Structure formats: C-alpha cells, structure tokens
Amino acid sequence: MFAARSATALHRLLDVLPVFAGDHRISRHFTLVPGSEFGLDALTAVERAGARTIPWDQARGQVHDVILAASPKGDVGLLHGPCVLLPHGAGFGKTVPGEGSGPATPSGLDPARLLLGDRPLAAVHALAHPSQVSRIASSSPRAAAAATVIGDPTLDRMLASRAHRERYRRALGTGARTLVVLTSTWGPESLLRQRPELAAELVTLLPYDSHQVALIVHPNERSRLGSFELAERLAPALDAGLILPGPYEEWAAVLIAADAVITDHGSTALYAAALDLPLIGAYDGGRELVPGSPMAEFLARGPRLERHALDAGGLRVLLSGHEPELIRTVAESAFAERGRALELLRSEVYRLLDLAPPSAPVTARVLPAPRTTALRTPGAFAVRADVARDTVRVERFPAQRPGPSHHLAAEHGTAGERHAQSAAVLFRRAAPPAQGAPYEVAWTAAGWTEHILDSYPGCRTAAAVLSPSRCLVQNRAGLLLSVRIEPCGEGGRVVTTDPAAVVSAVHAWLWAGRARVPAMLRCEIGGRTYEVGLAEATEEERALGL
C-alpha cells in the first residue's frame, strides 16, 4: 500500500517503484491519507499515473503486507501493517511555524509524529544521511530505533539520468546558452512569495541569446494556487521565455540540464549541489530555516543574489565566486549511500515481506525529457546592436524590457499586431508543409518580404528565415540579400545561433550605411562569433518557398 497525503509525498513514492519492478507476487495499491490541504493534487497525480486507488476508509479496514509513506503527518498510523517511512524532501532544513515539538524542529523529523504511543510509527524509517538519524536520536531514542540510512531514491534517479543532460537541453531548446534555474519552496518565506517578480526580472534582464531561465515551484505551492492561477501570475515571464517545469520528473530533468541555480531555503538546492551545480542564495531570512542544516550552512557561506546583481554582469560575478568545495561539503552533509538507495530499500522491504527479492538488480528509471509543448518563444525582441566596420554585436531581450534599444524585431504571425506595427525588423520562419491539407497557398521568400514592406510602413527590414544557416533579407532600398550563416566551432562541438538574431545584425549593418555586397560579417551573438556571408539573392533563391 502506497499512502500519500500530498503530491510531494506521492512523487517520492513513485520514484521507488523499481523496488518491486517485475515481481508478480506484489500488488501495488494507493490510498490518499486525509487531512492535507494539498491532498487534491495527490489524488489527481495518482489518477494521471493510472494506478489503482483504494478509498481511505477501505484502506483503514484492511491489513497490508507493507505500507510505504513519505510523510509521518496525518493519520497514516491508522493503517494496519508494517510501515516504511521515506523522506519527502532532502536535508530536513525547514521547520513549519506552529507545527512540531519546538520552534527549530525540522519538518519530517519531529519525534512527536514519529511515535505511536511508546513505539515508532514506522517499522523502517529510511533516511538519507547518518546525521538525520543522530538528530532524531538526540531528542528521542525510541523514535530513532527504526531509523536506518539508505540514501535518497530521487537523487539516485537524477544521478542515473545525468548522461541524458544534452537530450534534456535539446528538448528545452537551450543550445549553448546558460540555463539559470530558480527554485522556490512553499510557504510564506519562499522565493515565490518573497520575491514574486524575480523570475520576470531575470528573464527580461538577461540577454536571450546567452541565457535561459527556468522556475521550479514546490508542488505544495502549485496546489495552493492552482495551475491556472500560477500560470496567470507568471504570464509575463512565460511569454518572455520562462520555463515552468512540471512537479513530477520534469523538474528533475530541468535541474540536470541547468548551469546554475538560484535558490531560497528549499531542499531542491541540495539536489543541485549533489549535481555539482553552482548555487546562489536568494533567501531573505525568517523563522523557517533550521540552524545547522545543510541549507543553513550554504546560505551562511555561499554567494547571495542582491537586487542590483540581476543583469548578466552581476550574475557572472556571482558565478565566478562559486566554491566547488563548499558545494561538495553541503551535498555530502545531506546525502549518503549515493547510487544504492533502491538496493538498500529493497532489502528492507522484502525483509518485512518475508520474501526473497527478485534476482535481477534494481535500477533507477531514467527521467523522461521535458515536454516542449509548454515552451514559449518571445514574439518580439528589443535589440541592442553595435556596428564596428564589418563586426556587429547583437544582444536581444524580450520586448517588455525597459530602456533604450537599437530596434524592435518581431516574428510575424507570433508577435501581437502592436509589436508588428512598431517593429523595424519583421521576420518569418519557414514552416513545414501542413499534414493532410490538400489545398495550400505558400509565399515565395521574395514575395513575402515585399508584401511585408508594403503592408507595414514602419518596417525597415523584412526577412525570410529558411533554415538555421540561411535567410533572405530585404530592406526598403529594394536590396534582397542572401544570408549564409556559418556555425561556430567550440571544444569539439558545433554551435548554431538563432538566424533571427543574425537578421537583426544584418539590419544594423545596413542601417549603418554599409550596403556593399558581397561581404563577410562577424556577428557576435550570445558571447560567440559567427561568420556570415552576404550576397545578392539569385533568382532561384528569390523563388524559394516559405
């Protein structure tokens, strides 16, 4: 019996399913433990997984061979059968004011919740680190009697998925950009409550071609707000390209794909530390942080994100202060037995079942790639451009960024009409043929650029993006250029850039009065230099379909 009282607890239980994989002697059932304000999302997640659920009253009336739970709170003690208690987070660094035996009691390690009368709630209390056992024993030796160290199954799943980092980044459209991940716990001291504007600020202040931003939100906070309300509150940031991963599996894949993490006092940061990622603190303080916990250690010694350091330069300075030794120390104080959690858990569970475990080794399941359907690309960009002879440096930001820019560039058909009417550069990307459509009308590249210049008086340059390496660009002087973009070689890899950024570079070059062709440009985009060849478009190129 898997007993969950919140989506967070349920996700932890789903991560240990490989313990029973392929064993036909085992039946897996789920029940929802009542009493949590976050229980509705747990039930939804169980139904989404297609698992068989048993009503609570029925579950209470049965005797179970083994009960697996990831929270000692609620009425889980009313179930009959030996209980295996798993942690529902990492590090036990947070206390919930008003709960527990004392003001600094870590949530999940409160002896008052770990005992049923004078005996432990669990037959096996599986923990991630010996210090957690010691913490319980110092306040209640009876509660610590069932505690044992197995490691963290969720971390092991992430470690088993690290080889898929490039696949996750490809699914996110990250490319060679720096992926900055914000992590927010739940409650009044969380990043999302204390600094609700931070995600929108970062996504608009960091150059789009060098940075990508994601926000990992605790499932409890999602439950409190609801997915609709959360998305509406974050709508400006999402429209500007913010990634909002799902609360199960997807958040972990995004964390593996990350280059740096900005965090409050939540436990997600400890997983980032175990992945050797640079961490930056963004916790404004309060009563929830447990003194002496791994997160308290990091927040006391690690770099901190101040409000004046939100641009690329400030972030670069913070990351330059990254201390790998501190990150390793923090991770080592939170996680033991790395890579062995499922193996050790299976041994404990099958001992309780009085069964021989399956002979095949137990392995963590690789995380699936993040879904790409929820990703949004900004429809319009505020572009900064500097031209020095045949070198053009371009920085693009979502259009809502305040401050001066060289020009506005908008993707026709994606940007709103207000931005399209205001844009100096309008571009369109070639679309694949519609599936199953017997009738279709398609522009030629030259026909579309001429049509756009006729239809939008404010547009100075129109461009057809035909492929990652090829564009056709037309200006008001009637010059139609063929633009060829060479990828950038870097450490044995081939790095490409968004051709629309090159279009803005060509526009700036033409606007500076350098309309001689053929020509070779050096376009500096996202911290890399791309060689770009310009020539007058041939009749064949003019007739290419868009």
C-alpha positions in Angstrom: 0.0 0.0 0.0 1.4 3.4 -1.1 -0.1 6.0 1.3 0.3 9.6 0.2 -1.1 12.8 1.7 0.3 15.3 -0.8 1.6 15.4 -4.4 5.1 15.8 -3.0 4.8 12.6 -1.0 3.3 10.8 -3.9 6.1 11.7 -6.2 8.6 10.3 -3.7 6.7 7.1 -3.6 6.6 6.8 -7.4 10.4 7.1 -7.5 10.7 3.8 -5.5 8.5 1.7 -7.8 11.6 0.0 -9.3 12.0 -1.8 -6.0 9.1 -4.1 -7.0 9.5 -4.0 -10.8 8.7 -7.3 -12.5 7.7 -9.1 -9.3 4.3 -10.8 -10.0 3.9 -11.6 -6.3 3.4 -7.9 -5.5 0.2 -5.9 -5.9 0.6 -2.1 -5.8 -2.3 0.0 -4.4 -2.6 3.6 -3.5 -4.6 5.5 -1.0 -4.9 9.2 -0.1 -4.3 10.0 3.6 -6.8 12.7 4.6 -6.0 15.9 6.4 -3.7 17.8 4.0 -4.7 21.0 2.2 -2.6 19.7 -0.7 -4.3 16.3 -1.0 -6.4 17.1 -4.1 -3.3 17.3 -6.3 -2.1 14.0 -4.9 -5.3 12.3 -6.0 -5.0 13.9 -9.4 -1.4 12.7 -9.8 -2.4 9.1 -8.8 -5.2 9.1 -11.4 -2.8 10.5 -14.0 -0.4 7.6 -13.3 -3.2 5.2 -13.9 -2.7 3.5 -10.6 -5.4 1.6 -8.7 -6.7 3.6 -5.7 -8.5 2.4 -2.6 -10.7 4.7 -0.6 -9.3 5.7 2.8 -12.0 4.1 4.8 -11.5 0.8 3.0 -7.7 1.0 3.3 -8.1 1.5 7.1 -10.1 -1.6 7.3 -7.6 -3.9 5.6 -4.3 -5.4 6.8 -1.4 -4.6 4.4 1.7 -6.6 4.0 3.8 -3.4 3.7 2.8 0.3 3.8 5.0 2.9 2.1 4.6 6.5 3.1 6.7 9.6 2.6 5.3 11.7 5.4 4.7 11.0 9.1 1.9 13.6 9.3 -1.8 12.9 9.2 -3.5 9.6 10.0 -1.0 7.2 8.3 -0.7 5.5 11.7 -4.3 4.3 11.4 -3.3 1.9 8.6 -2.6 -1.7 9.6 0.7 -3.3 8.6 4.4 -2.6 8.9 5.2 0.9 7.6 8.3 2.0 5.7 8.7 5.8 6.0 10.6 7.6 3.4 11.7 11.3 3.4 9.5 13.6 1.3 12.4 16.0 0.7 16.1 16.4 1.2 18.2 17.7 4.1 15.4 18.4 6.6 16.3 22.1 6.7 12.9 23.6 7.1 10.6 24.0 10.1 6.9 24.9 9.8 6.0 27.5 12.4 3.2 26.3 14.6 4.0 22.6 14.0 6.3 20.3 15.8 7.7 19.9 19.3 9.8 23.1 19.2 10.5 26.2 17.1 13.5 24.6 15.3 12.2 21.1 14.9 12.8 20.0 11.3 9.6 19.2 9.4 9.7 15.4 8.9 11.9 14.7 11.9 9.6 15.6 14.7 9.7 12.8 17.4 6.1 13.6 18.3 5.0 12.5 14.8 7.4 9.6 14.6 5.9 7.7 17.6 2.7 5.9 18.0 2.4 5.8 21.8 5.7 4.5 23.0 6.7 2.7 19.8 8.0 4.0 16.4 5.4 4.8 13.8 7.5 3.0 11.2 9.0 -0.4 11.1 11.7 1.1 8.9 12.4 4.8 8.8 14.6 5.2 5.7 16.8 8.3 5.8 19.4 9.8 3.5 22.2 10.6 5.9 23.5 9.4 9.3 23.2 13.0 10.7 19.4 12.6 10.3 19.4 9.5 12.5 21.6 11.3 15.1 19.2 14.3 15.0 16.2 12.1 15.9 18.2 10.1 18.5 19.3 13.2 20.3 15.7 14.1 21.1 14.0 10.6 21.2 16.0 7.4 21.2 12.7 5.5 20.9 11.8 7.3 17.7 15.3 6.6 16.3 15.0 2.9 16.9 13.5 2.3 13.5 15.8 4.7 11.6 18.3 3.4 9.1 20.3 5.1 6.3 19.5 4.0 2.7 20.3 7.2 0.8 17.9 9.2 -1.4 16.0 7.4 -4.2 15.1 10.6 -6.0 18.8 11.7 -6.1 19.8 8.3 -7.4 17.3 8.7 -10.2 18.8 12.0 -11.1 22.3 10.7 -10.9 21.3 7.8 -13.2 19.9 10.4 -15.7 23.0 12.7 -15.9 24.1 11.2 -19.2 20.9 12.5 -20.7 21.7 16.1 -20.0 22.2 17.0 -23.6 18.9 15.4 -24.5 17.1 17.4 -21.9 18.7 20.6 -23.1 17.8 19.9 -26.6 14.2 19.4 -25.6 14.3 22.7 -23.8 15.8 24.5 -26.8 18.7 25.6 -24.6 21.5 25.1 -27.1 24.8 26.6 -25.8 23.0 29.2 -23.6 23.5 29.3 -19.9 20.4 27.8 -18.2 19.7 29.5 -14.9 17.2 27.7 -12.7 15.2 29.4 -9.9 13.9 27.1 -7.1 11.1 28.0 -4.8 9.9 26.1 -1.8 6.4 26.6 -0.4 5.1 28.8 2.4 5.4 32.5 3.3 9.2 32.6 3.3 9.5 31.0 -0.2 11.1 32.8 -3.1 7.8 32.9 -5.0 6.1 34.7 -2.1 9.0 36.9 -1.0 10.3 37.9 -4.5 7.4 37.1 -6.9 8.9 39.4 -9.5 12.3 37.8 -9.7 11.6 35.3 -12.5 10.2 38.1 -14.7 13.1 40.4 -13.9 15.7 37.7 -14.8 14.1 36.6 -18.0 13.9 40.2 -19.3 17.3 41.4 -18.0 19.4 38.5 -19.1 20.3 38.5 -22.9 18.0 36.0 -24.6 20.8 34.5 -26.9 23.1 33.8 -24.0 20.7 32.9 -21.1 17.6 30.8 -20.5 15.6 30.9 -17.2 13.5 28.2 -15.6 11.5 28.3 -12.3 10.9 25.1 -10.2 7.9 25.6 -7.9 7.2 23.3 -5.0 4.2 21.1 -5.5 2.5 22.5 -2.4 2.7 26.0 -3.8 1.2 24.8 -7.0 -1.6 23.2 -5.1 -2.2 26.3 -3.1 -2.6 28.5 -6.2 -3.7 26.0 -8.8 -2.0 25.6 -12.2 -4.2 28.2 -13.8 -3.6 30.9 -11.2 0.2 30.2 -11.1 0.4 30.5 -14.9 -1.5 33.8 -14.9 0.7 35.2 -12.2 3.8 34.2 -14.2 2.3 35.1 -17.6 4.7 38.0 -18.5 7.7 35.8 -17.6 6.3 32.8 -19.5 5.7 35.0 -22.6 9.3 36.1 -22.4 10.6 32.5 -22.4 10.5 31.3 -18.8 10.4 27.5 -18.4 7.9 26.3 -15.8 8.6 22.5 -15.5 6.0 20.1 -14.1 6.2 19.0 -10.4 6.9 15.3 -11.2 10.0 14.2 -13.1 10.2 17.3 -15.3 11.7 19.5 -12.6 14.5 17.0 -12.0 15.3 16.8 -15.8 15.4 20.6 -15.9 17.8 20.7 -12.9 20.1 18.2 -14.6 20.1 20.5 -17.7 20.9 23.5 -15.6 24.2 25.5 -15.5 23.4 27.5 -12.3 20.8 27.6 -9.6 19.3 30.5 -7.6 17.6 29.2 -4.5 15.7 30.0 -1.4 16.0 27.7 1.7 14.1 24.8 0.0 15.6 21.3 -0.4 15.8 21.3 -4.2 19.0 23.2 -3.9 20.6 20.2 -2.2 19.9 18.1 -5.3 21.6 20.8 -7.4 24.6 20.6 -5.0 24.8 16.9 -5.4 24.9 17.5 -9.2 27.9 19.9 -8.6 26.0 22.9 -9.9 26.9 26.4 -8.8 24.4 27.8 -6.2 23.4 31.3 -5.5 21.3 32.1 -2.4 18.1 34.3 -2.6 16.6 33.8 0.8 15.6 36.9 2.7 15.6 35.2 6.1 12.9 34.3 8.6 11.9 31.6 11.1 11.7 28.5 8.8 15.4 27.8 8.2 16.7 25.1 10.6 20.0 26.2 12.2 22.9 23.8 11.5 21.1 22.2 8.5 22.9 21.7 5.1 20.9 24.6 3.6 21.7 26.9 6.6 25.4 26.1 6.1 25.2 27.0 2.4 23.1 30.2 2.9 25.6 31.4 5.5 28.7 30.9 3.4 27.6 30.9 -0.3 27.1 33.8 -2.7 23.9 35.8 -2.5 21.8 37.4 -5.2 21.3 41.0 -4.4 18.7 43.1 -6.2 21.4 45.1 -8.0 23.0 42.0 -9.5 20.2 40.8 -11.7 21.9 41.5 -15.1 24.4 39.3 -16.9 27.4 41.1 -15.5 26.2 40.7 -11.9 25.3 37.1 -12.4 28.8 36.4 -13.9 30.5 37.9 -10.9 28.4 35.8 -8.5 29.2 32.6 -10.5 32.9 33.5 -10.5 32.7 33.2 -6.8 31.5 29.6 -7.0 33.2 27.4 -4.4 33.1 23.7 -5.5 34.4 22.6 -2.2 31.6 24.3 -0.3 29.0 22.7 -2.7 30.5 19.3 -2.2 30.5 19.7 1.6 26.9 20.7 1.5 25.9 17.8 -0.6 27.9 15.3 1.5 26.2 16.5 4.6 22.8 15.8 3.1 23.3 12.5 1.1 25.0 9.2 1.9 24.9 5.9 0.1 24.6 7.5 -3.3 23.6 5.1 -6.0 22.5 2.4 -3.5 19.2 3.7 -2.2 16.9 1.4 -4.2 19.1 -1.6 -3.5 19.1 -0.9 0.3 15.4 -0.1 0.3 14.5 -3.3 -1.5 16.5 -5.3 1.1 14.5 -3.7 4.0 11.1 -4.0 2.3 11.5 -7.7 1.3 12.7 -8.5 4.8 9.4 -7.1 6.1 7.5 -9.1 3.5 9.5 -12.2 4.4 10.2 -12.8 0.7 13.3 -13.3 -1.3 13.8 -10.2 -3.5 14.0 -10.6 -7.3 17.3 -11.8 -8.6 17.7 -9.0 -11.2 19.4 -5.9 -9.9 17.2 -2.9 -9.1 18.0 0.2 -11.2 16.6 3.7 -11.1 14.5 4.7 -14.0 15.9 7.4 -16.3 13.9 10.6 -16.3 12.0 11.4 -19.4 12.8 14.5 -21.5 10.9 17.7 -20.6 7.8 18.4 -22.7 8.3 21.0 -25.3 4.7 21.9 -25.8 4.6 24.3 -22.9 7.7 26.3 -24.0 7.1 29.8 -25.4 9.5 31.9 -27.5 9.2 35.6 -27.3 7.4 37.0 -30.3 9.3 40.3 -30.2 12.7 41.5 -29.1 14.3 44.7 -28.0 17.6 44.6 -29.8 20.9 46.3 -28.8 23.4 46.5 -31.7 26.9 47.9 -32.1 28.5 48.1 -35.5 32.3 48.5 -36.0 33.2 48.1 -39.6 32.2 44.5 -40.5 31.7 43.3 -37.0 28.2 43.6 -35.4 27.5 42.8 -31.8 23.9 42.0 -31.0 22.0 41.5 -27.7 18.3 40.6 -27.8 15.9 40.9 -24.9 12.2 40.2 -24.6 10.3 43.3 -25.9 9.0 44.2 -22.4 12.5 45.0 -21.2 12.7 48.7 -20.2 15.3 51.0 -21.5 16.7 52.1 -24.9 17.4 49.7 -27.8 18.6 49.9 -31.4 15.4 48.4 -32.8 12.5 46.2 -32.2 12.4 42.9 -34.1 9.2 40.8 -34.3 8.2 37.4 -35.6 5.3 37.9 -37.9 2.4 35.6 -37.0 3.8 35.1 -33.5 4.1 38.7 -32.1 1.0 40.7 -31.5 -0.1 43.3 -34.0 1.0 46.2 -31.8 4.6 44.9 -31.9 4.4 44.1 -35.6 3.3 47.6 -36.4 6.2 49.0 -34.3 9.0 46.7 -35.4 11.8 47.9 -37.6 12.6 44.2 -38.4 9.9 41.7 -39.2 10.8 38.1 -39.9 9.1 34.8 -40.6 10.3 31.2 -40.2 9.7 28.6 -42.9 7.0 26.2 -41.8 6.9 22.5 -42.7 4.0 21.6 -45.1 0.7 21.0 -43.4 -0.1 17.4 -42.9 -3.2 16.1 -44.8 -4.0 19.5 -46.3 -5.0 19.0 -50.0 -5.0 22.8 -50.7 -2.3 25.1 -49.7 -1.1 28.6 -50.6 2.6 29.4 -49.9 4.6 32.6 -50.3 8.0 32.7 -52.1 10.7 34.2 -49.9 10.9 37.3 -52.1 7.1 37.7 -52.4 6.7 37.6 -48.6 9.4 40.2 -47.9 7.9 42.5 -50.5 4.4 42.0 -49.1 5.6 42.8 -45.6 7.4 46.0 -46.6 4.2 47.1 -48.4 1.9 46.2 -45.5 3.9 47.7 -42.6 5.2 51.2 -43.2 7.3 51.2 -40.1 9.2 48.1 -41.1 12.7 48.8 -42.5 13.9 45.2 -43.0 11.9 42.0 -43.8 13.5 38.6 -43.6 12.5 35.0 -44.5 14.3 32.5 -42.2 14.6 29.5 -44.4 16.9 27.3 -42.2 19.3 27.5 -39.3 22.0 28.6 -41.8 20.1 30.5 -44.5 17.9 33.7 -44.7 16.7 36.1 -47.3 16.7 39.7 -46.2 15.2 42.7 -48.0 15.4 46.4 -47.0 13.5 49.5 -48.1 16.1 50.3 -50.7 15.0 47.2 -52.6 18.1 45.2 -51.9 17.4 41.5 -51.5 20.3 39.7 -49.8 21.1 36.0 -49.4 22.5 35.5 -45.9 24.6 32.4 -45.1 25.4 31.7 -41.5 28.4 29.5 -40.5 28.2 27.6 -37.2 30.7 28.2 -34.5 33.2 25.5 -33.5 33.8 25.2 -29.8 35.6 22.4 -27.9 34.8 19.7 -30.5 31.1 20.9 -30.7 29.2 22.7 -33.4 27.2 25.6 -32.1 24.5 27.3 -34.0 22.6 30.5 -33.2 19.1 31.7 -33.9 19.1 33.1 -37.5 16.7 35.8 -36.4 19.5 37.3 -34.3 21.7 37.4 -37.4 18.8 39.1 -39.2 19.0 41.9 -36.6 22.8 42.1 -37.1 22.4 42.5 -40.8 19.7 45.1 -40.3 22.0 47.1 -38.0 24.9 46.8 -40.6 22.6 48.0 -43.4 21.3 50.8 -41.3 24.9 52.0 -40.6 25.2 52.6 -44.4 27.4 49.6 -45.2 25.2 48.2 -48.0 28.0 46.8 -50.2 27.9 43.2 -51.3 29.3 40.6 -51.4 30.5 41.0 -47.9 31.5 38.9 -44.8 30.3 39.9 -41.4 31.4 38.8 -38.0 28.3 38.6 -35.9 28.8 38.5 -32.1 25.8 36.8 -30.6 25.5 35.3 -27.1 29.2 35.6 -26.4 30.2 33.7 -29.6 31.2 34.9 -33.1 29.6 33.7 -36.3 30.8 34.2 -39.8 28.0 35.5 -42.0 28.2 35.8 -45.8 26.1 38.3 -47.7 25.4 38.3 -51.4 22.6 39.4 -53.7 19.9 36.8 -53.9 19.7 34.8 -57.1 16.5 34.2 -59.0 16.5 30.6 -57.6 16.7 31.9 -54.1 14.0 34.5 -54.6 11.6 31.7 -55.7 12.3 29.5 -52.6 9.1 28.6 -50.8 8.3 30.0 -47.3 
